Amino acid sequence: MAKITKDMTLGEIVSRFPRATEIMLKSGLHCAGCPGAMMETVEMGAVAHGMTKAQLEKMLKEMNDAEKG
């Protein structure tokens, strides 16, 4: 199974990892449906929304855990 990383675009995550979208929304990253989501990485979105590196890493772990089932 592919792992979600901070370098993946938001659009890629939304299309490939449906459970991860819910985690992003819960974490305050609501730009998953924005037009720029196809070019913006999850890290770029997190920084733009004021998330710390620790918050980003926590969210990525939760997203990957959710996709494992």
ABEGO torsion letter per residue (X at the ends): XBBBBAABBAAAAAAABAAAAAAAAAAGBAAAABAAAAABBAAAAAAAAGBBAAAAAAAAAAAAAAAAX
